[in-house]
Amino acid sequence: MPALHDILYQVRLRSVMGSTAVDIGSLHIDSREVRPGGCFIAIRGTNTDGHAHIPMAVEKGAVCIVCEDLPDVVSEQVTYIRVHDSAAAAGRMAHEFHGRPSEKLRLVGVTGTNGKTTVTTLLYRLFGALDHTAGLISTVCCQIGNEQIPSTHTTPDALSLNALLRRMADAGCTHVFMECSSHAIHQRRIEGLTFAGAIFTNITHDHLDYHKTFDEYIRVKKSFFDGLTPEAFAISNLDDKRGTVMLQNTPADKFYYGLRSIADFKGRILENGLSGLLMLVNEQEVHFRLIGEFNAYNLLAVYACAVCLGEDRQDVLREMSRLEGAEGRFDQLNSPGGRITGVVDYAHTPDALQNVLATLRKIASSGERIITVVGCGGNRDRAKRPVMGQVAAAHSDRVVFTSDNPRDEDPAEILREMESGVTVTDKRKVIVIADRREAIKTAVSLAAPGDIVLVAGKGHEKYQETRGVRIAFDDRQVLEEMFRMLEK
């Protein structure tokens, strides 16, 4: 059980009231979970302010309160630590409390609008194939070696994250690959961690409901690289117009990958079809099982990272050629009679959707039609809804607009906003069906032999959220069910 003064290392303090020699049995950011002998860190969140729950934390036995502003009433039995930034303090305190777990392994963070899950998942699988014990922290799931843990956030909160990294270190993980969302970076959930390396995939308009402006979204992503150490490596997509900007102030060693630029890790697509990608990677010809130009970038990022981590280039390419993609990322399935090809993909941004549709269009070179089912989530960036509608209609032969996760919004209003982006010419392609199951059923019924049905937006998710209630819903499962009905 560490003393308070030991876990306050590197925390920016404003004032101390009480003894810092007190032992701390646990850390908490949720006052309802406080245990006697614990420390409660009051964080100002987007929905609630932890400072309002300080009295509850004291009542439940907290021996220390970390806050930005002292409460009106203080207890003589409690130590109060006033800090500049409670969220940053939580990250640094958690890292010390758990024995600096990120220093016991090689931690790599992946950030960008699209590709984070695929890159981290491929790295986790690759390093397992290269006989390392690896950990994974992603949107889909977390892995400690072969043990799978359900994922609740793209990047967990600072306390949960450090506890998880401690478990990974104790389990013998030598490498951990983690998605670093812009929310997590901005909310200081990764504060205090030591990264061996970081990867930038790309950046497009997303999460503006949270960041408000695109410039702020870019600044947050860039701050991750600015905070790396000189001992770390930073890898960026040189073909993205902000690829060099991301690394311009990082003290880490810089490396770039690309398909169109002269880069440290250079790729060229030779063939792209349903059987996968044939590529030149630094002049080495390799066949990969993944499909599409966007996955060519993901594969280059994985290759670059593995090489920067000291792995043999030939071993890396050999094992990468055997890898499958992440769940819900360009998941392919066929109707029982092979009549129709289905694709389930997490694409929920205009850029990601356009990438998937462009790939399908190249594959459908013999006149096969693309029928797309897509929606937009509620309580999220409204500005992208018309763009999503425009992209889906422009690049599909038929499109069914439907519900994604409406959350607290009216599904009909979300669909109207999507429709507003569709051109007059493309409106004839569009059908609007709010019920997602019915939408998928309709898309399958419209398909002729050889056609491709894309169900986009939810990917790996196994639920649909409406008015605070989550019901079981799996796009792949529903699509398989509709395929079976079609064959009867």
C-alpha positions as CSV (number, residue, x, y, z in Angstrom):
1,M,0.0,0.0,0.0
2,P,1.8,3.2,-1.2
3,A,2.0,6.4,0.8
4,L,0.3,9.4,-0.7
5,H,3.5,11.3,-1.1
6,D,4.9,8.5,-3.3
7,I,2.1,8.6,-5.8
8,L,2.0,12.4,-6.1
9,Y,5.3,12.2,-8.0
10,Q,5.2,14.6,-11.0
11,V,1.7,15.9,-10.1
12,R,1.5,19.7,-10.3
13,L,0.4,20.7,-6.8
14,R,-1.2,24.0,-5.9
15,S,-1.7,23.4,-2.1
16,V,-1.7,20.6,0.5
17,M,-4.0,20.4,3.5
18,G,-3.1,17.5,5.8
19,S,-0.5,14.8,5.9
20,T,0.9,13.2,2.7
21,A,2.3,10.3,4.7
22,V,-1.1,8.6,4.8
23,D,-1.3,5.2,3.1
24,I,-3.6,4.9,0.1
25,G,-5.5,1.7,-0.4
26,S,-7.3,2.6,-3.7
27,L,-7.9,5.3,-6.2
28,H,-11.3,6.4,-7.4
29,I,-12.9,8.9,-9.8
30,D,-16.4,7.6,-9.1
31,S,-17.6,8.6,-5.6
32,R,-20.0,5.7,-5.5
33,E,-17.1,3.3,-5.6
34,V,-14.9,4.9,-2.9
35,R,-13.7,2.4,-0.2
36,P,-12.4,3.2,3.3
37,G,-8.7,4.2,3.0
38,G,-9.1,5.3,-0.6
39,C,-8.3,8.5,-2.5
40,F,-11.1,10.3,-4.5
41,I,-10.0,12.4,-7.4
42,A,-12.6,15.0,-8.4
43,I,-12.6,15.4,-12.2
44,R,-14.7,17.9,-14.1
45,G,-16.4,15.8,-16.8
46,T,-18.6,16.6,-19.8
47,N,-21.7,15.6,-17.9
48,T,-20.9,15.7,-14.2
49,D,-18.4,17.5,-12.0
50,G,-16.7,15.3,-9.5
51,H,-16.3,18.2,-7.1
52,A,-20.0,18.0,-6.3
53,H,-19.5,14.4,-5.0
54,I,-16.6,15.1,-2.6
55,P,-18.9,15.0,0.5
56,M,-20.1,11.5,-0.6
57,A,-16.5,10.3,-1.0
58,V,-15.6,11.6,2.5
59,E,-18.7,9.9,3.9
60,K,-17.7,6.6,2.4
61,G,-14.2,6.7,4.0
62,A,-11.9,8.5,1.6
63,V,-8.7,9.5,3.4
64,C,-7.6,11.9,0.6
65,I,-9.3,14.2,-1.8
66,V,-7.6,15.4,-4.9
67,C,-9.4,18.4,-6.5
68,E,-8.9,21.7,-8.4
69,D,-11.1,23.7,-5.9
70,L,-11.4,22.9,-2.2
71,P,-14.9,22.2,-0.9
72,D,-16.7,24.6,1.4
73,V,-16.6,22.2,4.2
74,V,-13.4,20.2,5.0
75,S,-12.7,17.3,7.4
76,E,-9.7,17.3,9.7
77,Q,-9.4,13.5,9.2
78,V,-8.9,13.9,5.4
79,T,-5.9,15.2,3.4
80,Y,-6.9,17.6,0.6
81,I,-4.6,18.0,-2.4
82,R,-5.3,20.9,-4.7
83,V,-4.0,20.5,-8.2
84,H,-4.0,22.4,-11.5
85,D,-5.6,19.6,-13.5
86,S,-7.4,16.7,-11.7
87,A,-7.6,14.6,-14.9
88,A,-3.9,14.8,-15.4
89,A,-3.3,14.1,-11.8
90,A,-5.4,11.0,-12.0
91,G,-3.2,9.6,-14.8
92,R,0.1,10.3,-13.1
93,M,-1.2,9.0,-9.7
94,A,-2.6,5.8,-11.2
95,H,0.7,5.2,-13.0
96,E,2.7,5.5,-9.8
97,F,0.1,3.6,-7.7
98,H,0.3,0.6,-10.0
99,G,4.1,0.6,-10.1
100,R,4.6,2.4,-13.5
101,P,3.4,-0.5,-15.6
102,S,4.0,1.1,-19.0
103,E,7.7,1.1,-18.2
104,K,7.6,-2.7,-17.7
105,L,6.6,-3.4,-21.4
106,R,6.8,-1.7,-24.8
107,L,3.6,0.3,-25.2
108,V,2.6,1.6,-28.7
109,G,-0.4,4.0,-29.1
110,V,-2.3,4.4,-32.4
111,T,-4.3,7.5,-33.2
112,G,-6.2,8.8,-36.2
113,T,-9.7,9.1,-37.4
114,N,-9.8,5.7,-39.2
115,G,-7.7,2.5,-38.9
116,K,-7.0,2.5,-35.2
117,T,-8.7,-0.8,-34.5
118,T,-7.3,-2.6,-37.5
119,V,-3.8,-1.4,-36.9
120,T,-3.8,-2.3,-33.2
121,T,-5.5,-5.7,-33.8
122,L,-3.0,-6.6,-36.6
123,L,-0.1,-5.6,-34.4
124,Y,-1.4,-7.7,-31.5
125,R,-1.9,-10.8,-33.7
126,L,1.5,-10.2,-35.5
127,F,3.5,-10.1,-32.3
128,G,1.7,-13.2,-31.0
129,A,2.7,-15.0,-34.2
130,L,6.3,-13.8,-33.6
131,D,6.3,-15.6,-30.3
132,H,5.8,-12.5,-28.0
133,T,3.2,-12.3,-25.3
134,A,1.2,-9.2,-26.4
135,G,-1.6,-7.1,-25.0
136,L,-4.4,-5.2,-26.9
137,I,-6.5,-2.3,-25.9
138,S,-9.0,-1.5,-28.6
139,T,-12.6,-0.5,-29.4
140,V,-13.6,-4.2,-30.0
141,C,-11.9,-5.8,-27.0
142,C,-8.9,-6.0,-24.7
143,Q,-6.5,-9.0,-24.8
144,I,-4.0,-10.1,-22.2
145,G,-2.1,-12.7,-24.1
146,N,-4.9,-15.2,-25.0
147,E,-7.3,-13.9,-22.3
148,Q,-10.1,-11.7,-23.8
149,I,-11.7,-8.9,-21.8
150,P,-14.8,-6.9,-23.1
151,S,-14.1,-3.3,-24.0
152,T,-16.2,-0.5,-22.8
153,H,-14.4,2.5,-24.3
154,T,-11.9,3.0,-27.2
155,T,-9.4,4.0,-24.5
156,P,-10.3,3.2,-20.8
157,D,-10.2,5.9,-18.0
158,A,-6.8,6.5,-16.5
159,L,-7.4,4.4,-13.4
160,S,-8.8,1.4,-15.3
161,L,-6.1,1.8,-18.0
162,N,-3.2,1.6,-15.5
163,A,-4.7,-1.3,-13.6
164,L,-5.1,-3.1,-17.0
165,L,-1.5,-2.4,-17.9
166,R,-0.4,-3.7,-14.5
167,R,-2.3,-7.0,-15.2
168,M,-0.6,-7.1,-18.6
169,A,2.9,-6.6,-17.2
170,D,2.2,-9.2,-14.5
171,A,1.0,-11.7,-17.2
172,G,4.4,-11.3,-19.0
173,C,3.2,-9.1,-21.9
174,T,6.3,-7.7,-23.6
175,H,4.3,-5.5,-26.0
176,V,1.0,-3.7,-25.7
177,F,-0.9,-2.0,-28.6
178,M,-3.5,0.6,-27.7
179,E,-6.0,2.8,-29.5
180,C,-5.6,6.4,-28.4
181,S,-8.8,8.2,-29.2
182,S,-8.9,12.0,-29.4
183,H,-11.3,12.0,-26.4
184,A,-8.8,10.0,-24.3
185,I,-6.0,12.3,-25.3
186,H,-8.0,15.4,-24.5
187,Q,-9.3,14.0,-21.2
188,R,-5.8,13.1,-20.1
189,R,-6.6,9.4,-19.8
190,I,-3.1,8.5,-21.1
191,E,-1.3,11.1,-18.9
192,G,1.9,9.7,-17.3
193,L,2.3,6.7,-19.5
194,T,5.6,5.9,-21.2
195,F,5.1,5.1,-24.8
196,A,7.8,3.1,-26.8
197,G,6.1,4.5,-30.0
198,A,3.1,6.1,-31.6
199,I,1.4,5.8,-35.0
200,F,-0.7,8.3,-36.9
201,T,-3.1,6.8,-39.5
202,N,-5.1,9.7,-40.9
203,I,-7.4,12.6,-40.0
204,T,-10.7,13.6,-41.3
205,H,-13.7,15.5,-39.9
206,D,-15.1,13.6,-36.9
207,H,-16.1,14.1,-33.3
208,L,-16.8,17.8,-33.9
209,D,-19.7,17.4,-31.5
210,Y,-16.9,17.1,-28.8
211,H,-14.0,19.1,-30.2
212,K,-16.1,21.8,-31.8
213,T,-13.6,22.7,-34.5
214,F,-11.4,20.7,-36.9
215,D,-8.3,22.7,-35.8
216,E,-8.9,21.7,-32.2
217,Y,-9.3,18.1,-33.2
218,I,-6.0,18.2,-35.0
219,R,-4.3,20.0,-32.1
220,V,-5.4,17.2,-29.7
221,K,-4.1,14.5,-31.9
222,K,-0.8,16.3,-32.4
223,S,-0.4,16.8,-28.7
224,F,0.0,13.0,-28.3
225,F,3.1,13.0,-30.5
226,D,4.4,16.3,-28.9
227,G,4.5,14.4,-25.6
228,L,6.6,11.5,-26.6
229,T,10.1,11.1,-25.3
230,P,13.3,11.2,-27.4
231,E,13.7,7.4,-26.8
232,A,10.4,6.7,-28.6
233,F,9.6,6.4,-32.3
234,A,6.8,8.2,-34.1
235,I,5.3,6.9,-37.3
236,S,3.1,8.9,-39.6
237,N,1.1,8.5,-42.9
238,L,3.0,10.8,-45.3
239,D,0.2,10.7,-47.9
240,D,-2.2,12.3,-45.4
241,K,-1.8,16.1,-45.8
242,R,-1.4,16.5,-42.1
243,G,1.0,13.6,-41.8
244,T,4.1,15.8,-41.4
245,V,2.3,18.3,-39.2
246,M,1.6,15.6,-36.6
247,L,5.3,14.9,-36.1
248,Q,6.8,18.4,-36.6
249,N,7.3,19.1,-32.9
250,T,7.8,15.5,-31.6
251,P,11.2,14.8,-29.9
252,A,10.8,11.1,-30.9
253,D,12.5,9.5,-33.9
254,K,10.4,10.1,-37.0
255,F,9.4,7.6,-39.7
256,Y,6.9,7.8,-42.5
257,Y,4.9,5.4,-44.6
258,G,3.0,5.9,-47.8
259,L,1.7,4.6,-51.1
260,R,2.2,7.9,-53.1
261,S,5.2,9.5,-51.4
262,I,8.9,8.6,-51.1
263,A,8.7,7.2,-47.5
264,D,10.8,5.1,-45.1
265,F,8.2,2.4,-45.6
266,K,7.0,2.6,-49.1
267,G,4.1,0.5,-50.6
268,R,2.6,-0.1,-54.0
269,I,-0.6,-2.0,-54.8
270,L,-0.2,-4.5,-57.6
271,E,-3.5,-6.2,-57.3
272,N,-6.6,-5.5,-55.2
273,G,-9.5,-8.0,-55.2
274,L,-11.8,-10.1,-53.0
275,S,-8.8,-12.5,-52.5
276,G,-6.8,-9.7,-50.9
277,L,-4.0,-7.3,-51.8
278,L,-0.8,-8.0,-53.7
279,M,1.7,-5.3,-52.8
280,L,5.3,-4.2,-53.1
281,V,6.5,-3.3,-49.6
282,N,9.9,-1.7,-49.8
283,E,10.4,-3.6,-53.1
284,Q,9.4,-6.9,-51.5
285,E,6.3,-8.6,-53.1
286,V,3.8,-9.8,-50.6
287,H,0.2,-11.0,-50.7
288,F,-2.1,-10.0,-47.8
289,R,-5.6,-11.3,-47.0
290,L,-6.9,-7.8,-46.3
291,I,-8.7,-5.8,-49.1
292,G,-8.6,-2.2,-50.2
293,E,-6.3,0.7,-50.4
294,F,-7.2,1.9,-46.9
295,N,-6.0,-1.5,-45.6
296,A,-2.8,-1.1,-47.6
297,Y,-2.1,1.9,-45.4
298,N,-3.0,0.0,-42.3
299,L,-0.6,-2.8,-43.3
300,L,2.2,-0.3,-44.0
301,A,1.7,1.2,-40.5
302,V,1.9,-2.3,-38.9
303,Y,5.0,-3.2,-40.9
304,A,6.7,0.1,-39.9
305,C,5.9,-0.4,-36.3
306,A,7.2,-3.9,-36.2
307,V,10.5,-2.9,-37.8
308,C,10.8,0.1,-35.4
309,L,10.3,-2.4,-32.5
310,G,13.3,-4.4,-33.8
311,E,11.6,-7.3,-35.5
312,D,13.2,-9.0,-38.6
313,R,11.7,-7.6,-41.8
314,Q,11.3,-11.0,-43.5
315,D,9.7,-12.6,-40.5
316,V,7.3,-9.7,-40.2
317,L,6.1,-9.8,-43.8
318,R,5.8,-13.6,-43.7
319,E,3.5,-13.5,-40.7
320,M,1.6,-10.5,-41.9
321,S,0.7,-12.3,-45.1
322,R,-1.3,-14.8,-42.9
323,L,-3.2,-12.2,-40.8
324,E,-7.0,-11.7,-41.0
325,G,-8.6,-8.3,-40.4
326,A,-10.3,-7.0,-37.2
327,E,-13.9,-8.0,-36.4
328,G,-16.4,-5.7,-38.1
329,R,-13.8,-4.2,-40.4
330,F,-14.6,-5.2,-44.0
331,D,-16.1,-8.5,-42.7
332,Q,-17.1,-10.6,-45.8
333,L,-19.8,-13.2,-45.9
334,N,-21.7,-14.8,-48.8
335,S,-25.3,-16.0,-49.1
336,P,-25.6,-19.8,-48.7
337,G,-25.8,-20.3,-52.5
338,G,-23.0,-17.8,-53.1
339,R,-25.4,-15.6,-54.9
340,I,-24.7,-12.3,-53.0
341,T,-21.6,-11.0,-51.3
342,G,-22.2,-9.2,-47.9
343,V,-19.8,-6.8,-46.2
344,V,-20.1,-5.5,-42.7
345,D,-17.9,-2.5,-41.8
346,Y,-17.6,-0.1,-39.0
347,A,-17.3,2.9,-41.4
348,H,-19.1,5.7,-39.6
349,T,-17.3,8.7,-41.0
350,P,-17.7,10.1,-44.5
351,D,-14.1,9.3,-45.4
352,A,-14.2,5.7,-44.0
353,L,-17.5,5.1,-45.9
354,Q,-16.0,6.5,-49.1
355,N,-12.9,4.3,-48.7
356,V,-15.0,1.1,-48.3
357,L,-17.3,2.0,-51.2
358,A,-14.4,2.9,-53.5
359,T,-12.8,-0.5,-52.7
360,L,-16.1,-2.3,-53.5
361,R,-16.5,-0.3,-56.7
362,K,-13.1,-1.6,-57.9
363,I,-14.0,-5.1,-57.0
364,A,-17.4,-4.9,-58.7
365,S,-15.8,-4.4,-62.0
366,S,-18.1,-6.7,-63.9
367,G,-21.3,-4.6,-63.4
368,E,-22.3,-5.9,-60.0
369,R,-24.3,-3.4,-58.1
370,I,-23.5,-2.1,-54.6
371,I,-26.5,-1.8,-52.2
372,T,-25.6,0.1,-49.0
373,V,-27.3,0.2,-45.6
374,V,-26.1,3.1,-43.5
375,G,-27.2,5.4,-40.7
376,C,-25.7,8.0,-38.3
377,G,-25.5,7.9,-34.6
378,G,-27.5,10.2,-32.3
379,N,-26.0,12.6,-29.9
380,R,-22.9,12.9,-32.2
381,D,-21.5,15.3,-34.8
382,R,-24.6,16.4,-36.8
383,A,-22.5,18.2,-39.4
384,K,-21.4,14.9,-40.9
385,R,-24.9,13.5,-41.5
386,P,-25.6,15.2,-44.8
387,V,-22.1,14.3,-45.9
388,M,-22.6,10.6,-45.0
389,G,-25.9,10.7,-46.9
390,Q,-24.2,12.3,-50.0
391,V,-21.3,9.8,-50.0
392,A,-23.5,6.8,-49.6
393,A,-25.9,7.8,-52.4
394,A,-23.1,9.0,-54.8
395,H,-21.1,5.8,-54.5
396,S,-23.8,3.2,-54.3
397,D,-26.3,1.9,-56.8
398,R,-29.0,1.7,-54.2
399,V,-28.9,2.9,-50.6
400,V,-31.1,2.3,-47.6
401,F,-30.9,5.0,-44.9
402,T,-31.7,3.6,-41.5
403,S,-31.1,4.0,-37.7
404,D,-27.6,3.5,-36.3
405,N,-27.6,4.2,-32.5
406,P,-30.3,7.0,-32.2
407,R,-29.5,7.4,-28.5
408,D,-31.6,10.3,-27.3
409,E,-32.5,11.7,-30.7
410,D,-35.5,11.2,-32.9
411,P,-34.4,8.6,-35.6
412,A,-36.6,10.3,-38.2
413,E,-34.8,13.7,-37.7
414,I,-31.4,12.0,-38.1
415,L,-32.6,10.4,-41.3
416,R,-33.9,13.7,-42.6
417,E,-30.5,15.3,-42.0
418,M,-28.9,12.5,-43.9
419,E,-31.3,13.0,-46.8
420,S,-30.6,16.7,-47.0
421,G,-27.1,16.0,-48.3
422,V,-28.3,13.8,-51.2
423,T,-28.3,15.4,-54.7
424,V,-31.6,15.6,-56.7
425,T,-30.1,13.1,-59.2
426,D,-29.2,10.6,-56.4
427,K,-32.5,10.8,-54.5
428,R,-34.0,8.1,-56.8
429,K,-31.5,5.6,-55.3
430,V,-32.5,6.2,-51.7
431,I,-35.0,4.3,-49.6
432,V,-35.5,5.4,-45.9
433,I,-36.4,2.6,-43.4
434,A,-35.9,3.5,-39.8
435,D,-36.0,-0.1,-38.5
436,R,-32.5,-1.4,-39.1
437,R,-33.5,-5.1,-39.4
438,E,-36.1,-4.2,-42.0
439,A,-33.5,-2.0,-43.8
440,I,-31.1,-5.0,-44.1
441,K,-33.9,-7.3,-45.2
442,T,-34.9,-4.8,-47.9
443,A,-31.3,-4.4,-49.1
444,V,-30.9,-8.2,-49.4
445,S,-34.3,-8.5,-51.3
446,L,-33.1,-5.8,-53.8
447,A,-29.9,-7.7,-54.5
448,A,-29.5,-9.7,-57.7
449,P,-26.9,-12.5,-58.3
450,G,-23.4,-11.0,-58.1
451,D,-24.5,-7.9,-56.2
452,I,-22.7,-6.7,-53.0
453,V,-24.7,-5.6,-49.9
454,L,-22.7,-3.3,-47.6
455,V,-24.0,-2.8,-44.0
456,A,-22.0,0.1,-42.6
457,G,-21.7,2.0,-39.4
458,K,-21.8,-0.4,-36.5
459,G,-19.3,-3.2,-37.5
460,H,-18.4,-5.2,-34.3
461,E,-21.1,-3.6,-32.1
462,K,-23.6,-6.1,-30.8
463,Y,-26.2,-3.6,-29.7
464,Q,-28.4,-0.8,-30.8
465,E,-29.0,2.1,-28.3
466,T,-32.2,4.0,-28.2
467,R,-33.4,6.3,-25.4
468,G,-30.8,4.9,-23.0
469,V,-31.7,1.3,-23.6
470,R,-29.4,-1.1,-25.4
471,I,-31.0,-4.0,-27.3
472,A,-29.1,-6.9,-28.8
473,F,-28.3,-6.2,-32.5
474,D,-25.5,-7.7,-34.6
475,D,-25.3,-6.5,-38.2
476,R,-23.4,-9.7,-39.3
477,Q,-25.9,-12.0,-37.6
478,V,-28.9,-10.2,-39.1
479,L,-27.3,-10.2,-42.6
480,E,-26.7,-13.9,-42.3
481,E,-30.3,-14.4,-41.2
482,M,-31.6,-12.5,-44.2
483,F,-29.3,-14.5,-46.5
484,R,-30.8,-17.7,-45.2
485,M,-34.3,-16.4,-45.7
486,L,-33.5,-15.5,-49.3
487,E,-32.4,-19.0,-50.1
488,K,-35.6,-20.7,-48.8
